[in-house]
Structures are given as structure tokens and as C-alpha cells.
Amino acid sequence: MNLFYVPSFKPSDSHVMLPETESKHASKVLRKKQGDQVHIANGKGHMALAVIEHAIGKEIQLAIKEVSAQKNKGYALHLYVAPTKMNDRYEWFLEKATEIGIDSVTPIICEQSERKIIKPERYEKVLLSAMKQSLQSMLPVLKPAIKLEALLEQSFNGSCYIAHCEKDQQKQGFNAQALKQANIHLLIGPEGDFSSKEINKALLKGFKAVSFGNTRLRTETAAIYATACVAAQNETYER
């Protein structure tokens, strides 16, 4: 099953046009033609079965046959993750977290960050590719990179956590914390961890300190571990 991304698609539409890049892939790579069935997603939670009505050059018009909505996960997971020194590791995290299920990701620039410049266009492509590969219709939101200090000035609606490596008797295992909650915000720092100042500021803001176990995880591994923990705690199976 191939899934095409049509951000302009609305559940009430009877016909849509594939965007140019998707049309090119459909016609030139997959050799789709008039009468073929395809699936589309709008990145906002809706998917549709459609039939190609016209395919002329880079223009492919679809007739919508059946619309479905992605099942609600029952929670929203917002990750705030410091960019890694090796950019491919961060892209790996974005890909796998999207496959498992996240709602938004915000690159955070910390005192000990080794990478402070990112390429959002590349990250958007990774998120979109992972959404399509995993046959989802909800595209995670990539928010602009922000300094942690500025982020902590904002208001948060939901349960807030910070994962750090300093010894802290108040830290609890994330599995114990990440039970079925509606709105989860999680901070994950750079390779050098958050500074003590940053940790204290987050705690004063109301974030709870959590641990991901007895071993020290890389930034991207920690983000995947957390995503999987939350998904497992909220997992439901379709019969």
C-alpha cells in the first residue's frame, strides 16, 4: 500500500489533486494510471481511498471513494529534544518516534548543546516520510528550535517531565510516571546533559525529574525509549 500526502484534502472533498511532488512519484516511479486505486492522507488525521480519474503529465486528479479518521491514541506526547552532534542520529529519532506515535517535537538549545543550528526542512521530510511509511494520517508538528531558557518561560498544559543524569533522590522511573495521561511534555537534553542551573529552573517550573533506568542512554535513544514507554502504557488493540 502506497500512501500519498495531500495536505489540502478535507473529509468533505469529493475530488482532490495530488501535489506535484506526489504526482511525479505516482506516475514516474510507481507507474500509476487512470483507474488505479491509491490512498491519501492529509497529515491532520484523515485518510482516504481514492481512484485516479485523470493523469496528465504532472497533474493527477483523484475521486474520493472512502474516508476514514485515524484512531485517537488517547494521549498527546510532546517531546523537547536537544539536537545531537551527529545529525543523522536526530533524524533517526524523528523517524522512529513518528512510527511509534508523537504529536510534536521541539529542538531545544541548551547550555551544553554541541549542535545549535538545525535544518527544519530536512527534519520535515523525515517526519513526512515516516508518517507515510507507517501508514498514519497524523503528521507530527515540528516546532521551531528554541533555547531552553526561553522555552521554560512558556506555559504548559499537562504533565511535565525532565529526564537528566544527575543523582537525585526525588527522581522516579518514567514508566511509573507515564501512565495514561492526556497531555505529556518531556525534556531530553544534549550529550552533555542539562546543566544544574537548567535542571533547577525546570523543577521550579513544575517539571518532575524522571529516570530511564540504570544505564546512561544517548539523547536519541532516550527519546525513543520514552516514546515507546508512553505508547505501551496507552496501547489498545483493534479487534
C-alpha positions as CSV (number, residue, x, y, z in Angstrom):
1,M,0.0,0.0,0.0
2,N,1.4,3.4,-1.0
3,L,0.3,6.5,0.9
4,F,0.4,9.9,-0.7
5,Y,0.4,13.2,1.2
6,V,-2.3,15.7,0.3
7,P,-2.3,18.4,3.0
8,S,-5.2,20.3,1.3
9,F,-7.5,17.3,1.5
10,K,-10.6,17.7,3.6
11,P,-13.0,14.9,4.6
12,S,-15.9,16.7,2.8
13,D,-13.9,16.7,-0.6
14,S,-15.1,14.6,-3.5
15,H,-12.1,15.3,-5.7
16,V,-8.5,16.4,-5.0
17,M,-5.4,17.0,-7.0
18,L,-2.1,15.3,-5.9
19,P,0.7,17.8,-5.2
20,E,3.3,18.0,-7.9
21,T,5.9,16.0,-6.0
22,E,3.5,13.3,-5.1
23,S,2.1,13.2,-8.7
24,K,5.7,12.7,-10.0
25,H,6.3,9.8,-7.7
26,A,3.0,8.2,-8.5
27,S,3.3,8.5,-12.3
28,K,7.1,8.2,-12.9
29,V,8.1,5.8,-10.1
30,L,5.0,3.8,-9.3
31,R,3.6,3.9,-12.8
32,K,0.1,4.7,-11.5
33,K,-2.5,5.4,-14.2
34,Q,-6.2,6.2,-14.7
35,G,-8.4,3.8,-12.8
36,D,-5.8,2.8,-10.2
37,Q,-6.7,3.0,-6.6
38,V,-4.5,5.0,-4.2
39,H,-4.6,6.1,-0.5
40,I,-4.0,9.6,0.6
41,A,-3.5,11.3,4.0
42,N,-3.8,15.0,5.0
43,G,-1.5,14.9,8.0
44,K,-4.3,16.0,10.2
45,G,-5.8,12.6,11.0
46,H,-7.8,11.8,7.9
47,M,-7.1,9.1,5.2
48,A,-9.0,8.3,2.1
49,L,-9.2,5.6,-0.6
50,A,-9.3,7.3,-4.0
51,V,-9.3,6.4,-7.7
52,I,-7.2,8.2,-10.3
53,E,-9.6,10.0,-12.7
54,H,-7.2,11.9,-14.8
55,A,-3.4,11.5,-15.1
56,I,-1.8,14.0,-17.5
57,G,1.8,14.8,-17.0
58,K,2.4,16.2,-13.5
59,E,-1.3,16.5,-12.9
60,I,-3.2,13.7,-11.2
61,Q,-6.9,14.2,-10.2
62,L,-8.4,11.8,-7.7
63,A,-12.0,10.9,-6.9
64,I,-12.5,10.2,-3.2
65,K,-14.3,6.9,-2.5
66,E,-14.0,6.3,1.2
67,V,-12.7,8.5,4.1
68,S,-11.5,7.3,7.5
69,A,-10.2,9.0,10.6
70,Q,-7.1,7.8,12.5
71,K,-8.0,6.3,15.8
72,N,-7.3,8.6,18.8
73,K,-4.3,7.4,20.8
74,G,-5.8,8.7,24.0
75,Y,-2.8,10.9,24.8
76,A,-0.6,13.6,23.3
77,L,3.1,13.3,23.6
78,H,5.2,16.5,23.1
79,L,9.0,15.9,23.0
80,Y,11.6,18.7,23.6
81,V,14.9,17.2,22.5
82,A,18.3,18.7,22.1
83,P,19.8,18.3,18.7
84,T,22.6,15.7,18.6
85,K,26.1,16.3,17.4
86,M,25.7,13.8,14.6
87,N,22.6,15.0,12.7
88,D,21.7,11.5,11.4
89,R,21.1,10.3,14.9
90,Y,18.5,13.1,15.4
91,E,16.9,12.2,12.1
92,W,16.8,8.5,13.2
93,F,15.0,9.6,16.4
94,L,12.4,11.6,14.4
95,E,11.7,8.7,12.1
96,K,11.3,6.1,14.8
97,A,9.3,8.4,17.2
98,T,6.9,9.2,14.4
99,E,6.4,5.5,13.6
100,I,5.6,4.8,17.3
101,G,3.5,7.9,17.8
102,I,4.3,11.5,18.8
103,D,2.3,14.7,18.4
104,S,5.0,17.3,18.3
105,V,8.8,17.7,18.6
106,T,10.7,20.9,19.5
107,P,14.5,21.1,19.2
108,I,15.9,22.7,22.3
109,I,19.2,24.5,22.5
110,C,20.8,24.0,25.9
111,E,23.9,25.4,27.7
112,Q,25.9,22.2,26.8
113,S,24.5,21.7,23.3
114,E,27.1,20.8,20.7
115,R,24.7,21.5,17.8
116,K,22.9,24.8,17.8
117,I,21.8,25.1,14.2
118,I,19.3,22.7,12.5
119,K,17.7,22.3,9.1
120,P,14.0,22.2,9.7
121,E,13.3,21.4,6.0
122,R,15.2,18.2,6.3
123,Y,13.5,17.3,9.5
124,E,10.1,17.9,8.0
125,K,10.9,15.5,5.2
126,V,11.9,12.8,7.7
127,L,8.7,13.2,9.6
128,L,6.6,13.1,6.5
129,S,8.4,10.0,5.1
130,A,8.0,8.2,8.5
131,M,4.3,9.1,8.6
132,K,3.7,7.6,5.1
133,Q,5.8,4.6,5.8
134,S,3.9,3.7,8.9
135,L,0.6,4.3,7.2
136,Q,-0.6,7.0,9.6
137,S,-2.6,10.1,8.7
138,M,-1.4,12.4,11.5
139,L,1.8,14.3,10.9
140,P,3.8,15.3,14.0
141,V,4.3,19.1,14.3
142,L,7.9,20.2,14.1
143,K,8.2,23.4,16.2
144,P,10.9,26.0,15.7
145,A,14.1,25.4,17.6
146,I,14.2,27.4,20.9
147,K,16.6,28.0,23.7
148,L,15.6,26.0,26.8
149,E,15.7,29.2,28.9
150,A,13.1,30.8,26.7
151,L,11.0,27.6,26.5
152,L,10.8,27.4,30.3
153,E,9.2,30.9,30.3
154,Q,6.2,29.5,28.5
155,S,3.1,27.9,30.0
156,F,2.4,24.1,29.6
157,N,-0.9,22.3,29.8
158,G,-0.5,18.8,31.0
159,S,2.1,16.7,32.9
160,C,5.7,17.9,32.5
161,Y,8.9,15.9,33.0
162,I,12.6,16.4,32.6
163,A,15.0,13.4,32.1
164,H,18.5,14.1,33.4
165,C,21.5,12.1,34.5
166,E,22.3,13.9,37.8
167,K,21.8,11.9,41.0
168,D,18.5,12.9,42.5
169,Q,16.7,11.1,45.3
170,Q,13.4,12.5,44.0
171,K,13.7,11.0,40.5
172,Q,11.2,8.3,39.6
173,G,11.2,5.8,36.8
174,F,9.5,7.2,33.7
175,N,7.4,4.0,33.4
176,A,5.9,4.7,36.7
177,Q,5.1,8.3,35.7
178,A,3.9,7.8,32.2
179,L,0.6,6.2,32.9
180,K,-2.4,7.1,30.9
181,Q,-2.3,10.9,30.8
182,A,-3.9,13.2,28.3
183,N,-1.1,15.6,27.7
184,I,2.6,14.8,28.3
185,H,5.6,17.2,27.9
186,L,9.1,15.7,28.2
187,L,12.5,17.4,28.1
188,I,15.5,15.4,26.9
189,G,19.0,17.1,27.0
190,P,22.1,17.0,24.8
191,E,25.0,14.5,25.1
192,G,26.5,16.6,27.9
193,D,23.2,16.6,29.8
194,F,21.3,19.6,31.1
195,S,23.3,21.9,33.4
196,S,22.4,22.0,37.1
197,K,21.0,25.5,36.5
198,E,18.7,24.3,33.8
199,I,17.5,21.3,35.8
200,N,16.7,23.5,38.8
201,K,14.9,26.0,36.6
202,A,12.7,23.2,35.1
203,L,12.0,21.8,38.6
204,L,10.9,25.2,39.8
205,K,8.7,25.5,36.7
206,G,6.9,22.3,37.9
207,F,8.6,19.7,35.8
208,K,9.2,16.3,37.5
209,A,12.5,14.6,37.3
210,V,12.5,11.1,35.8
211,S,14.9,8.3,35.0
212,F,15.1,5.9,32.1
213,G,16.8,3.1,34.0
214,N,20.2,2.3,35.4
215,T,22.1,2.7,32.1
216,R,23.1,6.0,30.5
217,L,21.3,6.5,27.2
218,R,22.2,8.6,24.2
219,T,19.9,11.5,23.6
220,E,18.2,9.9,20.6
221,T,17.9,6.5,22.4
222,A,16.3,8.2,25.5
223,A,13.8,9.9,23.2
224,I,12.8,6.6,21.6
225,Y,12.6,4.8,24.9
226,A,10.3,7.5,26.3
227,T,8.1,7.4,23.2
228,A,7.8,3.6,23.4
229,C,7.0,3.7,27.2
230,V,4.1,6.1,26.7
231,A,2.8,4.2,23.7
232,A,3.0,0.9,25.6
233,Q,1.2,2.3,28.6
234,N,-1.7,3.5,26.4
235,E,-1.7,0.7,23.9
236,T,-5.1,-0.6,22.7
237,Y,-5.7,-3.2,20.1
238,E,-8.3,-3.3,17.4
239,R,-10.3,-6.5,17.2
